[in-house]
């Protein structure tokens, strides 16, 4: 269904991930039925070989989340090579942090 590097791949993967959330919630017992919009899912979409790996990742994340102690945290990494084509490299300047904000006006 999806070939690496083709136009629209990221959009398709996000679409599949969006479909997997209610599927995972249903499977995990967090919801009783699928949402009404589920009836508009295109036939064959759920045959994607990416569905089960996405559901598996959601299972892994849920286990990590539930194992957290109060005040704990989880860090999610994002692949650096997944930047959209044509994106400019950072200029070394802090993004917005080096700009002066106008003073708040007195009321």
N, C-alpha and C positions, 0 to 999 in steps of 0.2 A: 504494500500500500504506500509506504513512504520510502523514498530513497534519500540517503544522506546528501546534504548539500543542494537539494533541489529547491526551487522557489516555493515558498509556502510551507515548507517542512515544519518550521517553528510554529506557525499558526496551526497546522494540523496536530502537532503534538500537544499544544496548549488546549485545543479542542478536545482531544482524547483525555487529557488530564482532567478537564472540566466534567467530562462524562463519568470519569472514574470516581470522582468525589462522592456523588450520591450512591453509586454502586458500592463503594467501600463502606459508606455510612449504613447502607441497608445490610450488608454482609456482617458488619460489626455490631449490629443491633441498635444503632443510633437513630434509625428512622424505620418506619413501618412500611412505607410505600415509596415508590419513585416519584419524583416531581411530575406535574402535569405536562411540562414541556418535553418529557421523555418520549412521548408519542411521536414527536417530530424528528427523532434521531433516524438518520438515513439507514436503510437496510444494509447490512454488511459491515457497518462501522464497527460493531462490537466483535467482528471476526479479526480485527487487527491483532497481530502478534504482540503489540505493545501494551494491550490492556492488562494482562496478567502481571507483567513486570511493574507497571505503574501501581497496581493494587498491592503488590508485594512491597514496594517502597513505602506506600502509605501505612501498611502493617508495621514495617520497621520503624518508621517515624513515630507511630502511635506508641509502640513499646518503649522507645527512648523517652517520649514525652511523659508517659505514666510512671517511669522509673525516676523522674527528677525529684529531688528533695525540694522543700520549700526554699525559694530564693535561688534555685539552680537555673541553669540556662543551657540552651542548645545553640550551636553555631552551624549554620548551613553554608556550604561553600558553593560557589558558582564558577563554572569553568571559564577561564579568561579567554579561551579561544572561541567562545561562542558569541563574540561581539558581532552585531549586524555589519554586513559589508558596507563600506563607505563611511563608517564612523571615524571621526577625527581622533587622533591621539590627544591625550591631555597635554596642555601646554606647560605643565609644571606649576601653574598658578592654582591656588586654592579656589575651588569652585564656589564663588560667591562670598567666601569668607574674608577676602581682602577688600571688598567693596565697603564703602561707608554708607551707613543707613542715614537717612535724613532724621533730624532730631524730631522727637514727638512734639507736636504743637500744644501749647498751653490752652486749656479750656477757658 
